[in-house]
Amino acid sequence: MEDRKSNARIAWDEFIRKFSLCKENELEYAPLLQTMSGTAESVVGSLPLSKETGQESDDDRKNTSGEIAAVSPRTTVIGENVEISGNCKINGDIEVYGVINGDVSAGGKISVFGKITGNLSGASIFLSAADVKGSVTTEGTVELDSASNLSEGKIVARNIISNGNTSCDMEISEIARFHSSAHVTGDIRTVRISIDEGAVIKGSIISE
């Protein structure tokens, strides 16, 4: 029986290899949130799943204490009942519904629906009913809705589209747009600016 199973498995593996249906980069990944020992920094990684069971293999499970495998681009979600103390580094996108006390760095988009006390750095930043205390840095766009607050830092971005409250200086390399509910306290340095009727700006505006 064992020989029959082994031979069948060998034949199946040969079939898979022949038609290139089992490439390493097509494995499914299970996200893993782990805090590395000796640092307060939270690192999001991923572990490959076993082909037969969809579970972590023994070898993969052993690796979690040392290295974390490369992260596949995907969205990491911090739930509304979750509170994290420490810095977070994400390769893909992140959505924060809970609380993070620490810096957040992402290779993709950072969407905040909760509260962050720390600096944000990502491909783009979106705040919805969010409270962020810290600096924001992105090569893309920062967007705030009318229920969001951003304070105690500096905004460095290509664009900003704000309908919320910001209490910080800004350096915008392309265009700054402030809609009717926007309330700004701080100096704005930008190439172009658009201010809708009703928006409040308390600070200097330098257009370069």
mmCIF file of the C-alpha atoms, coordinates in Angstrom:
data_MODEL
# 
_entry.id   MODEL 
# 
loop_
_atom_site.group_PDB 
_atom_site.id 
_atom_site.type_symbol 
_atom_site.label_atom_id 
_atom_site.label_alt_id 
_atom_site.label_comp_id 
_atom_site.label_asym_id 
_atom_site.label_entity_id 
_atom_site.label_seq_id 
_atom_site.pdbx_PDB_ins_code 
_atom_site.Cartn_x 
_atom_site.Cartn_y 
_atom_site.Cartn_z 
_atom_site.occupancy 
_atom_site.B_iso_or_equiv 
_atom_site.pdbx_formal_charge 
_atom_site.auth_seq_id 
_atom_site.auth_comp_id 
_atom_site.auth_asym_id 
_atom_site.auth_atom_id 
_atom_site.pdbx_PDB_model_num 
ATOM 1   C CA . MET A 1 1   ? 0.000   0.000  0.000   1.00 0.00 ? 1   MET A CA 1 
ATOM 2   C CA . GLU A 1 2   ? 2.802   2.397  0.887   1.00 0.00 ? 2   GLU A CA 1 
ATOM 3   C CA . ASP A 1 3   ? 4.606   1.566  -2.399  1.00 0.00 ? 3   ASP A CA 1 
ATOM 4   C CA . ARG A 1 4   ? 1.404   2.196  -4.362  1.00 0.00 ? 4   ARG A CA 1 
ATOM 5   C CA . LYS A 1 5   ? 0.921   5.559  -2.678  1.00 0.00 ? 5   LYS A CA 1 
ATOM 6   C CA . SER A 1 6   ? 4.544   6.507  -3.254  1.00 0.00 ? 6   SER A CA 1 
ATOM 7   C CA . ASN A 1 7   ? 4.392   5.590  -6.932  1.00 0.00 ? 7   ASN A CA 1 
ATOM 8   C CA . ALA A 1 8   ? 1.156   7.532  -7.386  1.00 0.00 ? 8   ALA A CA 1 
ATOM 9   C CA . ARG A 1 9   ? 2.660   10.536 -5.675  1.00 0.00 ? 9   ARG A CA 1 
ATOM 10  C CA . ILE A 1 10  ? 5.784   10.348 -7.858  1.00 0.00 ? 10  ILE A CA 1 
ATOM 11  C CA . ALA A 1 11  ? 3.628   10.145 -11.008 1.00 0.00 ? 11  ALA A CA 1 
ATOM 12  C CA . TRP A 1 12  ? 1.521   13.110 -9.882  1.00 0.00 ? 12  TRP A CA 1 
ATOM 13  C CA . ASP A 1 13  ? 4.608   15.201 -9.117  1.00 0.00 ? 13  ASP A CA 1 
ATOM 14  C CA . GLU A 1 14  ? 6.014   14.383 -12.554 1.00 0.00 ? 14  GLU A CA 1 
ATOM 15  C CA . PHE A 1 15  ? 2.711   15.451 -14.147 1.00 0.00 ? 15  PHE A CA 1 
ATOM 16  C CA . ILE A 1 16  ? 2.743   18.726 -12.238 1.00 0.00 ? 16  ILE A CA 1 
ATOM 17  C CA . ARG A 1 17  ? 6.348   19.470 -13.203 1.00 0.00 ? 17  ARG A CA 1 
ATOM 18  C CA . LYS A 1 18  ? 5.679   18.608 -16.844 1.00 0.00 ? 18  LYS A CA 1 
ATOM 19  C CA . PHE A 1 19  ? 2.893   21.147 -17.203 1.00 0.00 ? 19  PHE A CA 1 
ATOM 20  C CA . SER A 1 20  ? 4.503   23.786 -14.948 1.00 0.00 ? 20  SER A CA 1 
ATOM 21  C CA . LEU A 1 21  ? 1.531   23.901 -12.605 1.00 0.00 ? 21  LEU A CA 1 
ATOM 22  C CA . CYS A 1 22  ? 3.527   24.021 -9.408  1.00 0.00 ? 22  CYS A CA 1 
ATOM 23  C CA . LYS A 1 23  ? 5.757   27.100 -9.393  1.00 0.00 ? 23  LYS A CA 1 
ATOM 24  C CA . GLU A 1 24  ? 7.209   28.417 -6.202  1.00 0.00 ? 24  GLU A CA 1 
ATOM 25  C CA . ASN A 1 25  ? 5.822   31.891 -6.802  1.00 0.00 ? 25  ASN A CA 1 
ATOM 26  C CA . GLU A 1 26  ? 2.255   30.542 -7.075  1.00 0.00 ? 26  GLU A CA 1 
ATOM 27  C CA . LEU A 1 27  ? 2.071   29.196 -3.520  1.00 0.00 ? 27  LEU A CA 1 
ATOM 28  C CA . GLU A 1 28  ? -0.622  30.552 -1.269  1.00 0.00 ? 28  GLU A CA 1 
ATOM 29  C CA . TYR A 1 29  ? 0.664   32.395 1.791   1.00 0.00 ? 29  TYR A CA 1 
ATOM 30  C CA . ALA A 1 30  ? -0.713  32.708 5.281   1.00 0.00 ? 30  ALA A CA 1 
ATOM 31  C CA . PRO A 1 31  ? 0.014   36.070 6.919   1.00 0.00 ? 31  PRO A CA 1 
ATOM 32  C CA . LEU A 1 32  ? 1.965   36.011 10.150  1.00 0.00 ? 32  LEU A CA 1 
ATOM 33  C CA . LEU A 1 33  ? 2.254   38.898 12.586  1.00 0.00 ? 33  LEU A CA 1 
ATOM 34  C CA . GLN A 1 34  ? 5.298   38.374 14.739  1.00 0.00 ? 34  GLN A CA 1 
ATOM 35  C CA . THR A 1 35  ? 7.320   40.572 17.041  1.00 0.00 ? 35  THR A CA 1 
ATOM 36  C CA . MET A 1 36  ? 11.021  39.992 16.591  1.00 0.00 ? 36  MET A CA 1 
ATOM 37  C CA . SER A 1 37  ? 12.890  39.329 19.811  1.00 0.00 ? 37  SER A CA 1 
ATOM 38  C CA . GLY A 1 38  ? 15.091  42.153 21.075  1.00 0.00 ? 38  GLY A CA 1 
ATOM 39  C CA . THR A 1 39  ? 13.042  44.900 19.416  1.00 0.00 ? 39  THR A CA 1 
ATOM 40  C CA . ALA A 1 40  ? 9.675   46.550 19.855  1.00 0.00 ? 40  ALA A CA 1 
ATOM 41  C CA . GLU A 1 41  ? 9.150   46.519 16.101  1.00 0.00 ? 41  GLU A CA 1 
ATOM 42  C CA . SER A 1 42  ? 6.287   44.445 14.721  1.00 0.00 ? 42  SER A CA 1 
ATOM 43  C CA . VAL A 1 43  ? 7.085   42.781 11.417  1.00 0.00 ? 43  VAL A CA 1 
ATOM 44  C CA . VAL A 1 44  ? 4.480   41.325 9.104   1.00 0.00 ? 44  VAL A CA 1 
ATOM 45  C CA . GLY A 1 45  ? 5.724   38.339 7.149   1.00 0.00 ? 45  GLY A CA 1 
ATOM 46  C CA . SER A 1 46  ? 4.267   35.234 5.566   1.00 0.00 ? 46  SER A CA 1 
ATOM 47  C CA . LEU A 1 47  ? 4.798   31.508 5.594   1.00 0.00 ? 47  LEU A CA 1 
ATOM 48  C CA . PRO A 1 48  ? 4.212   29.216 2.606   1.00 0.00 ? 48  PRO A CA 1 
ATOM 49  C CA . LEU A 1 49  ? 1.429   26.666 3.016   1.00 0.00 ? 49  LEU A CA 1 
ATOM 50  C CA . SER A 1 50  ? 1.886   22.937 2.568   1.00 0.00 ? 50  SER A CA 1 
ATOM 51  C CA . LYS A 1 51  ? 0.711   21.806 -0.900  1.00 0.00 ? 51  LYS A CA 1 
ATOM 52  C CA . GLU A 1 52  ? -1.228  18.817 0.454   1.00 0.00 ? 52  GLU A CA 1 
ATOM 53  C CA . THR A 1 53  ? -2.914  20.180 3.575   1.00 0.00 ? 53  THR A CA 1 
ATOM 54  C CA . GLY A 1 54  ? -2.943  23.972 3.229   1.00 0.00 ? 54  GLY A CA 1 
ATOM 55  C CA . GLN A 1 55  ? -1.225  24.145 6.628   1.00 0.00 ? 55  GLN A CA 1 
ATOM 56  C CA . GLU A 1 56  ? 2.239   25.296 7.644   1.00 0.00 ? 56  GLU A CA 1 
ATOM 57  C CA . SER A 1 57  ? 4.814   22.551 7.250   1.00 0.00 ? 57  SER A CA 1 
ATOM 58  C CA . ASP A 1 58  ? 7.087   21.559 10.153  1.00 0.00 ? 58  ASP A CA 1 
ATOM 59  C CA . ASP A 1 59  ? 10.089  23.184 8.454   1.00 0.00 ? 59  ASP A CA 1 
ATOM 60  C CA . ASP A 1 60  ? 8.188   26.421 7.909   1.00 0.00 ? 60  ASP A CA 1 
ATOM 61  C CA . ARG A 1 61  ? 7.012   26.493 11.514  1.00 0.00 ? 61  ARG A CA 1 
ATOM 62  C CA . LYS A 1 62  ? 10.589  26.110 12.745  1.00 0.00 ? 62  LYS A CA 1 
ATOM 63  C CA . ASN A 1 63  ? 11.673  29.156 10.744  1.00 0.00 ? 63  ASN A CA 1 
ATOM 64  C CA . THR A 1 64  ? 9.329   31.534 12.558  1.00 0.00 ? 64  THR A CA 1 
ATOM 65  C CA . SER A 1 65  ? 11.703  31.981 15.492  1.00 0.00 ? 65  SER A CA 1 
ATOM 66  C CA . GLY A 1 66  ? 14.472  33.331 13.255  1.00 0.00 ? 66  GLY A CA 1 
ATOM 67  C CA . GLU A 1 67  ? 13.600  34.639 9.815   1.00 0.00 ? 67  GLU A CA 1 
ATOM 68  C CA . ILE A 1 68  ? 10.297  35.488 8.208   1.00 0.00 ? 68  ILE A CA 1 
ATOM 69  C CA . ALA A 1 69  ? 9.764   34.574 4.580   1.00 0.00 ? 69  ALA A CA 1 
ATOM 70  C CA . ALA A 1 70  ? 9.329   37.265 1.931   1.00 0.00 ? 70  ALA A CA 1 
ATOM 71  C CA . VAL A 1 71  ? 5.966   39.002 2.084   1.00 0.00 ? 71  VAL A CA 1 
ATOM 72  C CA . SER A 1 72  ? 3.632   38.665 -0.844  1.00 0.00 ? 72  SER A CA 1 
ATOM 73  C CA . PRO A 1 73  ? 1.783   41.869 -1.745  1.00 0.00 ? 73  PRO A CA 1 
ATOM 74  C CA . ARG A 1 74  ? -1.555  41.799 0.107   1.00 0.00 ? 74  ARG A CA 1 
ATOM 75  C CA . THR A 1 75  ? -3.562  43.800 2.605   1.00 0.00 ? 75  THR A CA 1 
ATOM 76  C CA . THR A 1 76  ? -2.872  43.448 6.309   1.00 0.00 ? 76  THR A CA 1 
ATOM 77  C CA . VAL A 1 77  ? -5.833  44.336 8.525   1.00 0.00 ? 77  VAL A CA 1 
ATOM 78  C CA . ILE A 1 78  ? -5.533  45.527 12.122  1.00 0.00 ? 78  ILE A CA 1 
ATOM 79  C CA . GLY A 1 79  ? -8.974  44.930 13.643  1.00 0.00 ? 79  GLY A CA 1 
ATOM 80  C CA . GLU A 1 80  ? -10.907 47.491 15.674  1.00 0.00 ? 80  GLU A CA 1 
ATOM 81  C CA . ASN A 1 81  ? -10.397 45.551 18.912  1.00 0.00 ? 81  ASN A CA 1 
ATOM 82  C CA . VAL A 1 82  ? -6.625  45.308 18.401  1.00 0.00 ? 82  VAL A CA 1 
ATOM 83  C CA . GLU A 1 83  ? -4.079  47.605 20.061  1.00 0.00 ? 83  GLU A CA 1 
ATOM 84  C CA . ILE A 1 84  ? -0.402  47.418 19.077  1.00 0.00 ? 84  ILE A CA 1 
ATOM 85  C CA . SER A 1 85  ? 2.488   49.066 20.899  1.00 0.00 ? 85  SER A CA 1 
ATOM 86  C CA . GLY A 1 86  ? 5.511   49.084 18.605  1.00 0.00 ? 86  GLY A CA 1 
ATOM 87  C CA . ASN A 1 87  ? 6.521   49.945 15.064  1.00 0.00 ? 87  ASN A CA 1 
ATOM 88  C CA . CYS A 1 88  ? 4.969   48.106 12.095  1.00 0.00 ? 88  CYS A CA 1 
ATOM 89  C CA . LYS A 1 89  ? 6.679   47.392 8.760   1.00 0.00 ? 89  LYS A CA 1 
ATOM 90  C CA . ILE A 1 90  ? 4.490   46.083 5.942   1.00 0.00 ? 90  ILE A CA 1 
ATOM 91  C CA . ASN A 1 91  ? 5.470   45.242 2.365   1.00 0.00 ? 91  ASN A CA 1 
ATOM 92  C CA . GLY A 1 92  ? 1.950   45.569 0.992   1.00 0.00 ? 92  GLY A CA 1 
ATOM 93  C CA . ASP A 1 93  ? -1.139  47.563 1.987   1.00 0.00 ? 93  ASP A CA 1 
ATOM 94  C CA . ILE A 1 94  ? -2.422  47.984 5.546   1.00 0.00 ? 94  ILE A CA 1 
ATOM 95  C CA . GLU A 1 95  ? -5.826  48.905 6.935   1.00 0.00 ? 95  GLU A CA 1 
ATOM 96  C CA . VAL A 1 96  ? -5.933  50.042 10.557  1.00 0.00 ? 96  VAL A CA 1 
ATOM 97  C CA . TYR A 1 97  ? -9.262  49.915 12.394  1.00 0.00 ? 97  TYR A CA 1 
ATOM 98  C CA . GLY A 1 98  ? -7.744  49.585 15.842  1.00 0.00 ? 98  GLY A CA 1 
ATOM 99  C CA . VAL A 1 99  ? -5.009  51.447 17.713  1.00 0.00 ? 99  VAL A CA 1 
ATOM 100 C CA . ILE A 1 100 ? -1.278  51.581 16.974  1.00 0.00 ? 100 ILE A CA 1 
ATOM 101 C CA . ASN A 1 101 ? 1.176   53.349 19.246  1.00 0.00 ? 101 ASN A CA 1 
ATOM 102 C CA . GLY A 1 102 ? 4.224   53.404 17.005  1.00 0.00 ? 102 GLY A CA 1 
ATOM 103 C CA . ASP A 1 103 ? 5.390   54.202 13.484  1.00 0.00 ? 103 ASP A CA 1 
ATOM 104 C CA . VAL A 1 104 ? 3.774   52.512 10.478  1.00 0.00 ? 104 VAL A CA 1 
ATOM 105 C CA . SER A 1 105 ? 5.767   51.949 7.290   1.00 0.00 ? 105 SER A CA 1 
ATOM 106 C CA . ALA A 1 106 ? 4.196   50.266 4.246   1.00 0.00 ? 106 ALA A CA 1 
ATOM 107 C CA . GLY A 1 107 ? 5.266   49.520 0.698   1.00 0.00 ? 107 GLY A CA 1 
ATOM 108 C CA . GLY A 1 108 ? 1.670   50.079 -0.375  1.00 0.00 ? 108 GLY A CA 1 
ATOM 109 C CA . LYS A 1 109 ? -1.313  52.112 0.774   1.00 0.00 ? 109 LYS A CA 1 
ATOM 110 C CA . ILE A 1 110 ? -1.984  52.950 4.421   1.00 0.00 ? 110 ILE A CA 1 
ATOM 111 C CA . SER A 1 111 ? -5.691  53.290 5.218   1.00 0.00 ? 111 SER A CA 1 
ATOM 112 C CA . VAL A 1 112 ? -6.535  54.447 8.740   1.00 0.00 ? 112 VAL A CA 1 
ATOM 113 C CA . PHE A 1 113 ? -10.014 54.126 10.230  1.00 0.00 ? 113 PHE A CA 1 
ATOM 114 C CA . GLY A 1 114 ? -8.816  54.059 13.838  1.00 0.00 ? 114 GLY A CA 1 
ATOM 115 C CA . LYS A 1 115 ? -6.090  55.794 15.820  1.00 0.00 ? 115 LYS A CA 1 
ATOM 116 C CA . ILE A 1 116 ? -2.322  55.972 15.294  1.00 0.00 ? 116 ILE A CA 1 
ATOM 117 C CA . THR A 1 117 ? 0.194   57.788 17.451  1.00 0.00 ? 117 THR A CA 1 
ATOM 118 C CA . GLY A 1 118 ? 3.334   57.658 15.347  1.00 0.00 ? 118 GLY A CA 1 
ATOM 119 C CA . ASN A 1 119 ? 4.721   58.526 11.929  1.00 0.00 ? 119 ASN A CA 1 
ATOM 120 C CA . LEU A 1 120 ? 3.249   57.131 8.704   1.00 0.00 ? 120 LEU A CA 1 
ATOM 121 C CA . SER A 1 121 ? 5.211   56.313 5.566   1.00 0.00 ? 121 SER A CA 1 
ATOM 122 C CA . GLY A 1 122 ? 3.637   54.603 2.562   1.00 0.00 ? 122 GLY A CA 1 
ATOM 123 C CA . ALA A 1 123 ? 2.837   54.723 -1.153  1.00 0.00 ? 123 ALA A CA 1 
ATOM 124 C CA . SER A 1 124 ? -0.322  56.692 -0.331  1.00 0.00 ? 124 SER A CA 1 
ATOM 125 C CA . ILE A 1 125 ? -2.245  57.602 2.830   1.00 0.00 ? 125 ILE A CA 1 
ATOM 126 C CA . PHE A 1 126 ? -6.031  57.546 3.334   1.00 0.00 ? 126 PHE A CA 1 
ATOM 127 C CA . LEU A 1 127 ? -7.717  58.682 6.559   1.00 0.00 ? 127 LEU A CA 1 
ATOM 128 C CA . SER A 1 128 ? -11.400 58.064 7.257   1.00 0.00 ? 128 SER A CA 1 
ATOM 129 C CA . ALA A 1 129 ? -12.806 59.009 10.687  1.00 0.00 ? 129 ALA A CA 1 
ATOM 130 C CA . ALA A 1 130 ? -9.191  58.650 11.811  1.00 0.00 ? 130 ALA A CA 1 
ATOM 131 C CA . ASP A 1 131 ? -7.057  60.290 14.471  1.00 0.00 ? 131 ASP A CA 1 
ATOM 132 C CA . VAL A 1 132 ? -3.356  60.433 13.624  1.00 0.00 ? 132 VAL A CA 1 
ATOM 133 C CA . LYS A 1 133 ? -0.690  62.166 15.700  1.00 0.00 ? 133 LYS A CA 1 
ATOM 134 C CA . GLY A 1 134 ? 2.615   62.172 13.846  1.00 0.00 ? 134 GLY A CA 1 
ATOM 135 C CA . SER A 1 135 ? 4.294   63.018 10.562  1.00 0.00 ? 135 SER A CA 1 
ATOM 136 C CA . VAL A 1 136 ? 3.098   61.661 7.225   1.00 0.00 ? 136 VAL A CA 1 
ATOM 137 C CA . THR A 1 137 ? 5.451   60.960 4.315   1.00 0.00 ? 137 THR A CA 1 
ATOM 138 C CA . THR A 1 138 ? 4.429   59.621 0.905   1.00 0.00 ? 138 THR A CA 1 
ATOM 139 C CA . GLU A 1 139 ? 5.374   59.936 -2.751  1.00 0.00 ? 139 GLU A CA 1 
ATOM 140 C CA . GLY A 1 140 ? 1.673   59.728 -3.538  1.00 0.00 ? 140 GLY A CA 1 
ATOM 141 C CA . THR A 1 141 ? -1.468  61.364 -2.151  1.00 0.00 ? 141 THR A CA 1 
ATOM 142 C CA . VAL A 1 142 ? -2.672  62.069 1.376   1.00 0.00 ? 142 VAL A CA 1 
ATOM 143 C CA . GLU A 1 143 ? -6.463  62.099 1.630   1.00 0.00 ? 143 GLU A CA 1 
ATOM 144 C CA . LEU A 1 144 ? -8.583  62.995 4.678   1.00 0.00 ? 144 LEU A CA 1 
ATOM 145 C CA . ASP A 1 145 ? -12.348 62.897 5.075   1.00 0.00 ? 145 ASP A CA 1 
ATOM 146 C CA . SER A 1 146 ? -14.318 65.414 7.163   1.00 0.00 ? 146 SER A CA 1 
ATOM 147 C CA . ALA A 1 147 ? -14.177 63.247 10.319  1.00 0.00 ? 147 ALA A CA 1 
ATOM 148 C CA . SER A 1 148 ? -10.383 62.854 10.340  1.00 0.00 ? 148 SER A CA 1 
ATOM 149 C CA . ASN A 1 149 ? -7.721  64.673 12.361  1.00 0.00 ? 149 ASN A CA 1 
ATOM 150 C CA . LEU A 1 150 ? -4.000  64.835 11.616  1.00 0.00 ? 150 LEU A CA 1 
ATOM 151 C CA . SER A 1 151 ? -1.711  66.673 14.035  1.00 0.00 ? 151 SER A CA 1 
ATOM 152 C CA . GLU A 1 152 ? 1.639   66.958 15.816  1.00 0.00 ? 152 GLU A CA 1 
ATOM 153 C CA . GLY A 1 153 ? 3.830   66.336 12.798  1.00 0.00 ? 153 GLY A CA 1 
ATOM 154 C CA . LYS A 1 154 ? 4.544   67.329 9.201   1.00 0.00 ? 154 LYS A CA 1 
ATOM 155 C CA . ILE A 1 155 ? 3.038   66.275 5.888   1.00 0.00 ? 155 ILE A CA 1 
ATOM 156 C CA . VAL A 1 156 ? 5.392   65.599 2.979   1.00 0.00 ? 156 VAL A CA 1 
ATOM 157 C CA . ALA A 1 157 ? 3.546   64.350 -0.100  1.00 0.00 ? 157 ALA A CA 1 
ATOM 158 C CA . ARG A 1 158 ? 2.977   64.776 -3.821  1.00 0.00 ? 158 ARG A CA 1 
ATOM 159 C CA . ASN A 1 159 ? -0.679  65.758 -3.313  1.00 0.00 ? 159 ASN A CA 1 
ATOM 160 C CA . ILE A 1 160 ? -3.086  66.346 -0.473  1.00 0.00 ? 160 ILE A CA 1 
ATOM 161 C CA . ILE A 1 161 ? -6.873  66.220 -0.694  1.00 0.00 ? 161 ILE A CA 1 
ATOM 162 C CA . SER A 1 162 ? -8.350  67.297 2.616   1.00 0.00 ? 162 SER A CA 1 
ATOM 163 C CA . ASN A 1 163 ? -11.845 67.720 3.957   1.00 0.00 ? 163 ASN A CA 1 
ATOM 164 C CA . GLY A 1 164 ? -10.689 67.222 7.549   1.00 0.00 ? 164 GLY A CA 1 
ATOM 165 C CA . ASN A 1 165 ? -8.589  68.878 10.237  1.00 0.00 ? 165 ASN A CA 1 
ATOM 166 C CA . THR A 1 166 ? -4.816  69.220 9.963   1.00 0.00 ? 166 THR A CA 1 
ATOM 167 C CA . SER A 1 167 ? -2.583  70.904 12.540  1.00 0.00 ? 167 SER A CA 1 
ATOM 168 C CA . CYS A 1 168 ? 0.842   70.665 10.932  1.00 0.00 ? 168 CYS A CA 1 
ATOM 169 C CA . ASP A 1 169 ? 3.078   72.194 8.278   1.00 0.00 ? 169 ASP A CA 1 
ATOM 170 C CA . MET A 1 170 ? 2.925   70.775 4.754   1.00 0.00 ? 170 MET A CA 1 
ATOM 171 C CA . GLU A 1 171 ? 5.313   70.342 1.853   1.00 0.00 ? 171 GLU A CA 1 
ATOM 172 C CA . ILE A 1 172 ? 3.338   69.339 -1.237  1.00 0.00 ? 172 ILE A CA 1 
ATOM 173 C CA . SER A 1 173 ? 5.282   68.833 -4.470  1.00 0.00 ? 173 SER A CA 1 
ATOM 174 C CA . GLU A 1 174 ? 2.278   69.107 -6.840  1.00 0.00 ? 174 GLU A CA 1 
ATOM 175 C CA . ILE A 1 175 ? -1.189  70.218 -5.700  1.00 0.00 ? 175 ILE A CA 1 
ATOM 176 C CA . ALA A 1 176 ? -2.928  70.860 -2.393  1.00 0.00 ? 176 ALA A CA 1 
ATOM 177 C CA . ARG A 1 177 ? -6.731  70.705 -2.456  1.00 0.00 ? 177 ARG A CA 1 
ATOM 178 C CA . PHE A 1 178 ? -8.827  71.799 0.510   1.00 0.00 ? 178 PHE A CA 1 
ATOM 179 C CA . HIS A 1 179 ? -12.552 71.167 0.348   1.00 0.00 ? 179 HIS A CA 1 
ATOM 180 C CA . SER A 1 180 ? -15.279 73.070 2.172   1.00 0.00 ? 180 SER A CA 1 
ATOM 181 C CA . SER A 1 181 ? -14.942 71.278 5.543   1.00 0.00 ? 181 SER A CA 1 
ATOM 182 C CA . ALA A 1 182 ? -11.145 71.484 5.663   1.00 0.00 ? 182 ALA A CA 1 
ATOM 183 C CA . HIS A 1 183 ? -9.541  73.236 8.611   1.00 0.00 ? 183 HIS A CA 1 
ATOM 184 C CA . VAL A 1 184 ? -5.786  73.827 8.392   1.00 0.00 ? 184 VAL A CA 1 
ATOM 185 C CA . THR A 1 185 ? -3.474  75.161 11.088  1.00 0.00 ? 185 THR A CA 1 
ATOM 186 C CA . GLY A 1 186 ? 0.079   75.396 9.775   1.00 0.00 ? 186 GLY A CA 1 
ATOM 187 C CA . ASP A 1 187 ? 2.187   76.638 6.896   1.00 0.00 ? 187 ASP A CA 1 
ATOM 188 C CA . ILE A 1 188 ? 1.667   75.231 3.398   1.00 0.00 ? 188 ILE A CA 1 
ATOM 189 C CA . ARG A 1 189 ? 4.387   75.043 0.757   1.00 0.00 ? 189 ARG A CA 1 
ATOM 190 C CA . THR A 1 190 ? 3.100   73.800 -2.581  1.00 0.00 ? 190 THR A CA 1 
ATOM 191 C CA . VAL A 1 191 ? 3.279   74.242 -6.359  1.00 0.00 ? 191 VAL A CA 1 
ATOM 192 C CA . ARG A 1 192 ? -0.493  74.644 -6.795  1.00 0.00 ? 192 ARG A CA 1 
ATOM 193 C CA . ILE A 1 193 ? -3.344  75.095 -4.337  1.00 0.00 ? 193 ILE A CA 1 
ATOM 194 C CA . SER A 1 194 ? -7.123  74.843 -4.538  1.00 0.00 ? 194 SER A CA 1 
ATOM 195 C CA . ILE A 1 195 ? -9.292  76.121 -1.671  1.00 0.00 ? 195 ILE A CA 1 
ATOM 196 C CA . ASP A 1 196 ? -13.069 75.664 -1.712  1.00 0.00 ? 196 ASP A CA 1 
ATOM 197 C CA . GLU A 1 197 ? -15.425 78.154 -0.104  1.00 0.00 ? 197 GLU A CA 1 
ATOM 198 C CA . GLY A 1 198 ? -15.832 77.334 3.595   1.00 0.00 ? 198 GLY A CA 1 
ATOM 199 C CA . ALA A 1 199 ? -12.312 75.946 4.104   1.00 0.00 ? 199 ALA A CA 1 
ATOM 200 C CA . VAL A 1 200 ? -10.288 77.596 6.870   1.00 0.00 ? 200 VAL A CA 1 
ATOM 201 C CA . ILE A 1 201 ? -6.519  78.136 6.542   1.00 0.00 ? 201 ILE A CA 1 
ATOM 202 C CA . LYS A 1 202 ? -4.551  79.478 9.523   1.00 0.00 ? 202 LYS A CA 1 
ATOM 203 C CA . GLY A 1 203 ? -0.964  79.849 8.392   1.00 0.00 ? 203 GLY A CA 1 
ATOM 204 C CA . SER A 1 204 ? 1.136   81.054 5.512   1.00 0.00 ? 204 SER A CA 1 
ATOM 205 C CA . ILE A 1 205 ? 0.864   79.713 1.961   1.00 0.00 ? 205 ILE A CA 1 
ATOM 206 C CA . ILE A 1 206 ? 3.957   79.608 -0.228  1.00 0.00 ? 206 ILE A CA 1 
ATOM 207 C CA . SER A 1 207 ? 3.347   78.736 -3.876  1.00 0.00 ? 207 SER A CA 1 
ATOM 208 C CA . GLU A 1 208 ? 6.484   77.862 -5.796  1.00 0.00 ? 208 GLU A CA 1 
# 
